[in-house]
Amino acid sequence: MTPGLLIAAPRSGSGKTTVTLGLLRALTNAGMTVQPFKSGPDYIDPAFQSAAARRPSFNLDSWGMAPDRLAALAAEAENADIALAEGVMGLFDGAATPGEAGNGSSADIAAALGWPVLLVMDVSGQSQSAAAIAQGFRSLRPDVQIAGVILNRVASERHRDLISGAMAAAGIPVLGAIPRSADLTLPERHLGLVQAAEQADLDAMLDRFGAIISAHVDINRILEASHRAPAKAGTQPRRLNGPPNCAGALAPSERGALPPPGQRIALASDAAFTFTYAHLLADWRAAGAEVLPFSPLADEAPDPGADTIWLPGGYPELHAGRIAGSTRFHAGLRSHALTRPIHGECGGYMVLGSALIDADGRTHEMAGLLGLVTSFADRRLHLGYRRARLLAPMPGFPEGALLNGHEFHYSTIIDQPDSPLATVTDAEGRAVAATGSRRGQVTGSFFHLIAAASEVTS
């Protein structure tokens, strides 16, 4: 089995994303094949991870995915030297009610896959007390192993020594200490980080992150820590100056694979439409479907021979004027909708609607295939896991299908006149007002698809 580590933190903002990217790039530059993963629903971090490791990153979600689906996706690491997964929020944070294989926490993924946890701790404003926090994280769940900690934003050598001494007394390995002055930052905006594709000199930035990690983290000890889980007993870690790791493959499973929405799928793909999960595309292609990317921002029409058009989420609100003026794109959508299905997720749903009002209050005409009107002038966060029961077919799924996904946007619905696409509930089973829309063969929803749901979940 390929060794692995899950990089987590006590809370968001501790630096786990940049530490993960630096470690991915440091190991990759050292000649290792590293398979990246992201715990929980997220599109932006996996794009950075894919760039850092030069290998697609896959999401692992214990709320939305069944155990054998998680195992099948973890098998993407079968030809890698090591798997590195970045956690979400704090290590134990998740939904109040469990889903398919857990509550969506990073701890669930570590426990399910036998990966030790590397805890990134922002130690600014504290010293020895950091050891008490690490001790609590180590003891909360016996099925989650804390392999060690990386101290982030360390003020001085004395600061580092005080914390390291307290950690040593608690028996917790310190595997790195990153100075507060280290340039490990990524620009952000309202939905999180600015996308990887928008970063100037992305490769140089990732190399810089890798160099910082190499200088301040004991990478060989981290590689050794990846072999500490009981399931990996007897394997030998690969050191940077050692021979390649000959890890065995985890048997994949096809259960839970998402069916393609058509044989030939026209997929919107540019800076406005980037939120497509790697496992979704892998499932479609494994089923023999052909994915045909096109750019609405370049005013490209979808392939006229496509069976289905799929508009993923992204940031259409940042490009609303260009999208409104993309006449060939709009004409292609309208022609396709006369005879074949179209589906939009979140941002794609908004573009299928009648109008989008941007943050400055300007109204932009969209495709008009649905009556939806959305506004960013009155921003409200809509966030969380969702379970949807389809009231009508959508591409790839029949009426009555039960789907797991999530919602994450700041837009407000001004008008939603069409028939609802689904009944939608949150992780606790409460009804959600955003039901999506359907008109003819056009469907859309703020719901981001993760996996098919079990009819009975615990």
C-alpha positions in Angstrom: 0.0 0.0 0.0 1.3 3.5 -0.9 2.2 5.4 2.3 0.3 8.5 3.0 -0.1 11.5 5.3 -3.0 13.9 6.0 -1.9 17.5 6.7 -4.4 19.1 9.1 -4.6 21.9 11.6 -6.5 22.9 14.7 -8.4 25.5 12.7 -8.6 27.3 9.4 -6.0 29.9 8.7 -3.2 27.9 10.3 -1.2 27.6 7.1 -2.0 24.0 6.1 -2.7 24.9 2.4 0.7 26.6 1.9 2.5 23.9 3.9 0.9 21.3 1.8 1.8 23.0 -1.5 5.4 23.5 -0.3 5.7 19.9 0.7 4.2 18.7 -2.6 6.6 20.8 -4.6 9.6 19.9 -2.5 9.0 16.2 -2.8 8.2 16.5 -6.5 11.3 18.5 -7.2 13.3 15.8 -5.3 12.2 13.3 -7.9 9.3 11.6 -6.0 5.9 10.9 -7.5 3.4 12.4 -5.1 -0.4 11.9 -5.3 -2.3 14.9 -3.9 -5.8 14.7 -2.3 -8.1 17.3 -0.7 -10.4 16.4 2.2 -13.9 17.7 1.8 -15.6 19.8 -0.9 -13.2 22.2 -2.5 -12.3 23.2 -6.0 -9.5 25.8 -5.6 -7.0 24.0 -3.3 -6.9 20.9 -5.6 -6.0 23.1 -8.6 -3.0 24.4 -6.7 -2.1 20.9 -5.6 -2.3 19.6 -9.1 0.1 22.3 -10.2 2.4 21.7 -7.3 2.6 17.9 -7.8 2.1 17.9 -11.6 -0.5 15.3 -11.1 -4.3 15.6 -10.7 -5.6 16.1 -7.2 -8.8 14.2 -6.1 -11.3 15.1 -3.4 -12.1 12.7 -0.6 -15.3 13.4 1.3 -16.6 11.1 4.1 -20.1 12.8 4.2 -20.8 12.5 0.5 -18.9 9.4 -0.4 -19.4 5.8 0.6 -16.4 3.9 2.1 -15.6 1.9 -1.0 -15.8 5.1 -3.1 -13.2 6.6 -0.8 -11.0 3.5 -1.2 -11.3 3.6 -4.9 -10.3 7.2 -5.1 -7.4 6.7 -2.7 -6.2 4.0 -5.2 -5.2 6.9 -7.5 -2.0 6.8 -5.4 -1.2 3.2 -6.3 1.7 4.3 -8.7 2.9 7.1 -6.5 5.7 7.1 -3.9 3.5 8.8 -1.3 0.0 10.3 -0.9 -0.5 13.7 0.7 -3.9 14.9 1.6 -4.8 18.4 2.8 -7.5 18.6 5.5 -10.4 21.0 5.7 -11.0 23.5 8.5 -9.9 22.0 11.8 -9.0 18.3 12.0 -12.3 17.1 13.6 -14.6 19.7 12.1 -17.5 18.4 10.1 -21.3 18.2 9.8 -23.4 17.7 12.9 -25.0 14.6 11.3 -23.0 11.8 9.7 -23.4 11.0 6.0 -22.2 8.1 3.9 -18.9 7.3 5.8 -18.6 10.0 8.4 -19.3 13.6 9.1 -17.0 15.1 6.4 -14.1 15.8 8.8 -10.5 15.3 7.9 -10.2 12.9 10.8 -12.6 10.6 9.1 -10.4 10.4 6.1 -7.2 9.8 8.1 -9.0 7.0 10.1 -10.6 5.4 7.0 -7.4 5.2 5.0 -4.9 4.7 7.8 -3.0 7.9 7.1 -1.1 9.5 10.0 -1.8 13.2 10.6 0.7 16.0 10.3 -0.6 18.9 12.4 0.2 22.4 11.2 0.0 24.8 14.2 0.0 28.6 14.0 1.9 29.3 17.2 1.8 33.1 17.0 0.7 34.5 20.4 1.6 31.4 22.4 4.5 29.2 23.4 4.3 26.1 25.7 0.5 26.1 25.5 0.8 24.8 22.0 1.8 21.4 23.4 -1.5 21.2 25.3 -3.4 21.8 22.1 -1.4 19.2 20.3 -1.9 16.7 23.2 -5.6 17.2 23.1 -5.7 16.6 19.3 -3.6 13.4 19.8 -6.0 12.0 22.5 -9.4 12.9 21.2 -9.8 10.0 18.7 -7.9 6.7 19.2 -8.3 5.8 15.5 -6.5 9.0 14.4 -2.7 9.0 14.8 -0.9 12.3 15.1 2.5 11.7 13.6 4.0 15.1 14.6 3.6 18.8 14.3 4.9 21.6 12.1 5.1 24.9 14.0 4.1 27.8 11.7 4.7 31.5 12.2 7.5 31.1 14.7 8.7 34.4 16.0 12.3 33.5 17.0 14.7 30.7 17.9 13.8 31.1 21.6 10.1 30.9 20.7 10.8 27.7 18.8 12.8 26.2 21.6 10.2 26.9 24.2 7.5 25.2 22.2 9.8 22.3 21.1 10.7 21.6 24.7 7.1 21.4 25.8 6.2 19.2 22.8 9.2 16.9 23.7 7.9 16.6 27.3 4.5 15.6 25.9 6.1 13.1 23.5 5.0 14.9 20.4 7.6 15.1 17.5 8.2 18.5 16.0 9.0 17.9 12.4 9.5 21.5 11.3 9.4 25.1 12.4 8.6 27.8 9.9 9.5 31.5 10.7 6.9 34.1 10.8 8.8 36.0 8.1 8.6 33.1 5.6 6.7 34.1 2.4 4.0 31.4 2.5 1.0 33.4 1.5 -1.7 33.1 -1.3 -4.0 36.0 -2.3 -7.7 35.6 -1.4 -11.1 36.9 -2.3 -14.7 36.3 -1.2 -14.9 32.6 -1.9 -11.4 31.8 -0.7 -8.1 31.8 -2.6 -7.7 33.4 -6.0 -7.6 30.5 -8.5 -4.4 28.8 -9.5 -4.9 29.7 -13.2 -5.1 33.4 -12.3 -1.8 33.4 -10.4 1.1 35.1 -12.2 4.3 33.0 -12.1 2.5 30.2 -10.4 5.3 27.7 -10.9 7.9 30.1 -9.5 5.7 30.7 -6.5 5.4 26.9 -5.9 9.1 26.5 -6.2 9.6 29.2 -3.6 7.1 27.4 -1.3 9.0 24.2 -1.8 12.3 25.8 -1.0 10.9 27.3 2.3 9.6 23.9 3.3 12.9 22.2 2.5 14.8 24.7 4.6 12.6 24.6 7.7 11.0 21.1 7.7 12.7 17.7 8.2 11.4 16.0 5.1 13.0 12.7 5.7 11.3 12.4 9.1 8.0 13.3 7.5 8.5 10.5 5.0 9.2 8.1 7.8 6.1 9.3 9.6 4.0 8.3 6.6 4.7 4.7 7.4 3.6 4.7 11.1 0.0 3.6 10.6 -0.6 0.0 11.7 -1.8 -0.9 8.2 1.6 0.0 6.8 3.7 -2.0 9.2 6.6 -3.8 7.5 7.0 -1.3 4.6 10.1 0.7 4.2 10.0 4.5 3.8 11.7 6.0 0.8 14.2 8.7 1.8 15.2 11.4 -0.6 18.5 9.8 -1.2 17.1 6.2 -1.2 15.7 3.8 -3.7 12.2 4.1 -5.1 9.3 2.9 -3.1 7.6 -0.3 -4.5 4.2 0.2 -3.0 1.4 -2.3 -3.8 -1.9 -1.1 -5.3 -5.1 -0.6 -3.4 -7.8 -2.6 -5.3 -10.1 -0.1 -6.9 -13.9 -0.2 -6.8 -16.4 1.0 -9.4 -19.2 1.4 -6.9 -20.3 5.0 -6.6 -18.8 6.1 -10.0 -20.9 8.9 -11.4 -22.5 8.2 -14.8 -21.7 10.5 -17.7 -24.5 12.9 -18.8 -23.9 11.9 -22.4 -21.5 10.2 -24.7 -20.1 13.5 -26.0 -20.1 16.2 -23.3 -19.5 19.9 -24.1 -17.9 21.3 -20.9 -17.5 25.0 -20.3 -13.9 25.5 -19.2 -12.2 28.8 -18.7 -11.6 31.4 -15.9 -15.3 31.8 -15.3 -16.1 28.0 -15.3 -13.4 26.1 -13.3 -15.3 24.2 -10.6 -15.2 20.6 -12.0 -14.1 17.8 -9.7 -11.4 15.5 -11.0 -13.3 12.4 -9.9 -16.3 13.5 -12.0 -14.2 13.8 -15.2 -12.4 10.6 -14.4 -15.8 8.8 -14.0 -17.1 10.2 -17.3 -14.0 9.2 -19.2 -13.8 5.8 -17.6 -17.4 5.2 -18.9 -16.3 6.0 -22.4 -17.6 9.5 -22.6 -15.7 12.2 -24.6 -15.3 15.6 -22.9 -15.2 18.6 -25.3 -14.0 21.7 -23.5 -15.0 25.2 -24.8 -14.6 28.7 -23.5 -17.6 31.0 -23.1 -15.3 33.9 -22.3 -13.7 33.4 -25.7 -17.2 33.4 -27.2 -16.9 29.8 -28.3 -20.0 27.9 -29.0 -20.3 24.4 -27.6 -19.6 21.6 -30.0 -22.7 21.2 -32.1 -22.3 17.4 -32.1 -22.4 17.2 -28.3 -25.1 15.1 -26.6 -25.1 17.3 -23.5 -23.8 20.7 -22.4 -22.4 21.0 -18.8 -21.8 24.4 -17.3 -19.8 24.0 -14.1 -19.5 26.5 -11.3 -16.8 29.2 -11.1 -16.8 33.0 -11.0 -19.2 34.2 -13.7 -19.9 37.3 -11.6 -16.4 38.5 -12.2 -16.9 38.2 -16.0 -20.6 38.9 -16.3 -20.1 41.6 -18.9 -18.1 39.4 -21.2 -20.4 36.5 -20.8 -23.4 38.7 -21.6 -21.7 39.8 -24.8 -20.7 36.3 -25.9 -23.2 36.0 -28.7 -21.9 32.8 -30.3 -21.9 31.1 -26.9 -25.5 32.1 -26.2 -26.7 31.1 -29.7 -25.0 27.7 -29.3 -26.8 27.2 -26.0 -30.2 28.1 -27.4 -29.8 25.9 -30.5 -28.7 22.9 -28.4 -31.6 23.4 -25.9 -34.1 22.8 -28.7 -33.3 19.1 -28.9 -30.7 18.1 -26.2 -30.1 18.6 -22.5 -28.1 21.3 -20.7 -27.2 21.4 -17.0 -25.6 24.2 -15.0 -24.1 24.0 -11.5 -24.0 27.1 -9.3 -22.2 29.6 -11.6 -23.4 27.7 -14.6 -26.9 27.8 -13.3 -26.7 31.6 -13.0 -25.5 31.9 -16.6 -28.5 29.7 -17.8 -30.8 32.2 -16.1 -32.3 35.4 -17.2 -30.0 37.9 -15.6 -27.1 38.3 -13.2 -26.8 41.5 -11.1 -23.1 42.1 -10.1 -21.7 43.5 -6.9 -22.0 47.1 -8.2 -25.7 46.6 -9.0 -25.3 46.4 -12.8 -27.7 43.9 -14.5 -26.2 41.6 -17.1 -28.4 39.6 -19.5 -27.6 35.9 -19.4 -28.8 33.0 -21.6 -32.4 33.2 -20.7 -33.0 29.4 -20.9 -34.2 29.5 -17.3 -36.0 32.4 -15.5 -33.5 32.7 -12.7 -32.3 36.1 -11.6 -29.5 36.3 -9.2 -27.8 39.2 -7.4 -24.4 39.8 -5.8 -25.4 43.3 -4.7 -26.9 41.9 -1.6 -24.3 39.2 -0.7 -25.4 36.3 1.6 -23.3 33.2 2.2 -25.0 29.9 1.4 -22.7 27.1 2.5 -23.0 23.4 3.5 -23.6 19.8 2.5 -26.8 19.1 0.5 -28.8 16.0 -0.4 -31.1 16.3 -3.4 -34.0 14.1 -4.6 -34.6 14.8 -8.3 -38.2 15.8 -9.2 -37.3 15.4 -12.9 -34.4 13.9 -14.9 -31.2 15.8 -15.2 -28.3 14.7 -17.4 -26.9 11.4 -16.2 -29.7 10.8 -13.6 -33.3 9.8 -13.7 -36.2 11.3 -11.8 -36.1 10.2 -8.2 -32.3 9.8 -8.0 -30.8 10.8 -4.6 -27.6 12.8 -4.8 -25.0 14.1 -2.4 -23.4 17.5 -2.9 -22.7 20.9 -1.4 -23.6 24.5 -1.8 -21.1 27.4 -1.6 -22.0 30.9 -3.0 -22.8 34.4 -2.1 -25.5 35.2 -4.6 -29.1 36.0 -3.7 -32.0 34.6 -5.7 -34.2 37.5 -6.9 -36.5 35.4 -9.0 -36.8 31.7 -9.6 -40.0 31.2 -11.7 -39.4 27.7 -13.2 -40.4 24.3 -11.9 -38.1 23.0 -9.1 -35.5 20.5 -10.1 -35.3 18.7 -6.7 -36.2 18.7 -3.1 -33.1 19.6 -1.2 -32.1 19.2 2.4 -29.0 20.1 4.4 -26.8 17.7 6.3 -29.2 17.7 9.2 -32.2 16.9 7.0 -33.7 20.4 7.0 -35.3 21.7 3.8 -33.3 24.1 1.7 -35.1 26.8 -0.3 -32.7 26.6 -3.3 -34.3 23.7 -5.2 -32.8 24.4 -8.6 -34.9 24.9 -11.8 -36.0 23.0 -14.9 -37.5 24.2 -18.1 -37.8 21.7 -21.0 -34.4 19.9 -21.2 -32.6 22.7 -19.4 -31.8 22.1 -15.7 -29.7 23.9 -13.1 -29.0 24.2 -9.4 -26.7 25.7 -6.9 -26.0 22.1 -5.9 -22.4 20.9 -6.6 -22.5 17.1 -7.2 -20.2 14.9 -5.2 -21.6 11.4 -5.4 -24.8 9.4 -5.7 -26.4 9.0 -2.2 -27.4 5.8 -0.4 -31.1 5.5 0.0 -30.5 4.7 3.7 -27.7 6.7 5.4 -26.6 6.7 9.0 
